[in-house]
Structures are given as C-alpha cells and as structure tokens.
Amino acid sequence: MNFPALLATLLLAAAPEAGTTRLDVQISGFRSAEGQVLVAVYRGADGFPGASGRAWKQLVTTISGGRARLTLADVPPGEYALAVVHDENANNTLDTSWIGIPREGIGTSNNAKGRMGPPKYSDAKFEVGPGGAVQNIAIVYM
C-alpha cells in the first residue's frame, strides 16, 4: 500500500460516524488524586445509576490537577445520563458501608441529587444534540 492510500485509510478510520457528535465531560471536587475515575454512560433509565454493566459505555480516566476530563466522540444524538465514581482504591467498584452509603465520591450528570437513595434518571438525563454536549459534574462524598 502506498503512503497516500495508507493515510486515507487512517483518516477514514479516525473520522466520526456520519450523524454523530461528541460529549465532553469535566469532573471536579475530588478530595485526592488517588485511584481512578469510573464513568458510566446510559442511554436510558435501565440500570441507572448503579448497574454499570447495563450502561451504553463504561470509561476509566485519571485525575490531574484536581480534575478529570474525557471526550467521547461518535456519540449519536439523543438522551443520556452519566454516573461517576471516584474509585480511590482502584478496585473498579464503588465501595459502600454495610447499609449502602458510598464511601467513595460519586456524581451524576446535571449534578442530580437523590433523596433517601440514588438520583433518578429523570433528574440526571440530558440531550446530546447535533452540536454535541458538555457536562460539568461535581463529585460529592457522603
């Protein structure tokens, strides 16, 4: 394969799917830079916020300068919600007390808060339109 053909192949592979856009997520409020940040992206209420196995995408990122950031490309426009965990001990799960209170930091899109339990999908949902979307999430610790 010649160089121009190889370059075209690489550019096509990196090009976003037609009709997709991007989602930028900015997370702040961490009490330390220890561990990692787990992000679950939901395309409906099923599993939100605690069953990350039912999420549309699951991502892991790191903390730098007190913040974590990530960008998802190739996101189809539609309705989404995010659940975020500051996994301080990097065990890939949200650690909780024996009665289910989170021992690590948590956050959701729209900074939705739950009452006597986790936030509702209806409070955390947001639209990703053709121009993309940005979510700013503040981590909270119980």
C-alpha positions in Angstrom: 0.0 0.0 0.0 1.4 3.4 -0.9 1.6 6.3 1.6 -1.4 8.3 0.3 -3.7 5.2 0.4 -2.4 4.4 3.9 -3.1 8.0 5.1 -6.6 7.9 3.6 -7.3 4.6 5.4 -6.1 6.0 8.7 -8.1 9.2 8.3 -11.3 7.3 7.4 -10.8 5.1 10.5 -10.4 8.2 12.7 -13.3 10.1 11.1 -16.5 10.2 13.2 -19.5 8.2 12.1 -22.0 10.2 10.0 -24.7 11.7 12.2 -22.6 11.5 15.4 -21.2 14.2 17.6 -19.2 14.5 20.8 -19.8 14.6 24.5 -17.3 16.4 26.8 -17.3 15.5 30.5 -15.5 17.7 33.1 -15.4 16.4 36.7 -14.2 18.3 39.7 -14.4 18.3 43.5 -12.0 15.4 44.2 -10.6 15.1 47.7 -7.5 13.4 46.4 -5.8 12.3 43.2 -5.7 8.7 44.4 -7.1 5.9 42.3 -9.2 6.4 39.2 -12.5 7.8 37.9 -15.2 5.4 36.6 -17.7 6.8 34.3 -20.9 5.0 33.1 -22.8 6.5 30.2 -26.5 5.5 30.0 -28.9 5.8 27.1 -32.0 5.2 29.1 -33.1 4.6 32.7 -32.3 0.8 32.6 -29.6 0.3 35.3 -29.0 4.0 36.1 -27.0 4.8 38.2 -25.7 1.7 39.9 -25.7 -1.1 37.3 -22.8 0.0 35.1 -23.0 -3.3 33.3 -26.1 -2.1 31.6 -24.5 1.2 30.6 -24.1 2.1 26.9 -20.4 2.8 27.6 -18.1 2.4 30.6 -14.9 4.5 30.8 -12.0 4.9 33.1 -9.9 8.1 33.5 -7.4 9.7 35.9 -7.3 12.8 38.0 -4.9 15.6 37.2 -4.8 19.0 38.8 -7.9 18.2 40.9 -10.0 17.5 37.8 -10.8 14.7 35.4 -11.8 15.2 31.8 -12.9 13.0 28.9 -14.3 13.3 25.5 -16.5 10.8 23.8 -16.5 11.0 20.0 -19.0 9.3 17.7 -21.9 9.8 20.1 -25.3 9.5 18.4 -27.6 12.5 19.3 -30.2 11.5 21.9 -30.9 11.3 25.6 -28.1 10.3 28.1 -27.2 10.2 31.8 -23.9 9.8 33.5 -22.9 8.2 36.7 -19.4 8.8 38.1 -17.4 7.2 40.9 -14.1 8.3 42.4 -12.7 4.8 42.8 -10.0 5.9 45.3 -8.6 2.4 45.8 -8.8 1.4 42.1 -10.8 -1.8 42.7 -13.2 -1.0 39.9 -16.2 -0.7 42.1 -18.0 1.8 44.4 -17.2 0.9 48.0 -20.1 1.3 50.4 -20.9 0.9 54.1 -22.8 -2.1 55.3 -26.1 -0.1 54.8 -25.1 1.0 51.2 -23.8 4.5 51.9 -21.0 5.3 49.4 -17.5 5.5 51.0 -16.0 6.9 47.8 -17.0 10.0 45.8 -20.0 9.9 43.4 -21.5 12.2 40.9 -24.2 12.3 38.2 -25.0 14.4 35.1 -26.8 17.6 35.9 -25.4 17.1 39.4 -28.7 15.4 40.2 -29.2 14.5 43.9 -31.1 11.7 45.3 -33.5 11.8 48.3 -33.1 8.9 50.6 -31.3 7.0 47.8 -29.7 7.5 44.4 -30.8 10.2 42.0 -33.5 9.5 39.4 -32.7 9.1 35.8 -35.3 11.8 35.0 -33.2 14.3 37.1 -29.9 13.3 35.5 -30.9 13.0 31.8 -29.7 15.4 29.2 -29.8 15.8 25.5 -26.8 15.4 23.1 -27.8 17.4 20.0 -26.1 17.7 16.7 -23.7 20.3 18.1 -22.6 18.0 21.0 -22.9 18.5 24.7 -20.8 19.3 27.8 -21.5 18.0 31.3 -19.8 19.5 34.3 -20.0 17.1 37.3 -19.1 17.9 40.9 -18.0 14.8 42.9 -19.6 14.6 46.4 -18.6 12.5 49.4 -21.1 11.2 51.9 
